[in-house]
Amino acid sequence: MWLCFNNAFVSAVADRDDPNRLMVRARRREHLVNLFGADADIIEGAGTDYKYRVFIERRVLADLAHKTLMSLGYDNFKNSVKDDDLHDLYSDFWELHYEMQK
């Protein structure tokens, strides 16, 4: 599952070794830090196409998503993204989806 936060883009998948956990992957370390804090046990370079990953209890990500949704205050997602590279990624993603709609 891809999750697009306004300060992080991550991919969450099941932990193959523990059904109670998720592996949350990111292309940039700061995206995991933004979501899980500087003390998160971030693993670098242990995977395939995502350079950074953390293993977390499913509830941690569910609570984070819930908190984010409940506090959502913007009326335009892309405009809420402050990081230029992340904004550009989401703009490209938006354009691809728009083309699919046509």
LINMOUR-V539335 format. One record per run of one state. SS is the DSSP state (alpha for helix, beta for strand, coil for the rest). FROM is the first residue (numbers start at 1). LEN is the number of residues. Records with the same first field share a line. If there is no record, write none. Layout:
# LINMOUR-V539335
SS: FROM-LEN ; FROM-LEN
This chain:
# LINMOUR-V539335
coil: 1-1 ; 6-2 ; 15-6 ; 27-2 ; 37-6 ; 45-7 ; 72-5 ; 81-3 ; 102-1
beta: 2-4 ; 8-7 ; 21-6 ; 43-2 ; 52-6
alpha: 29-8 ; 58-14 ; 77-4 ; 84-18
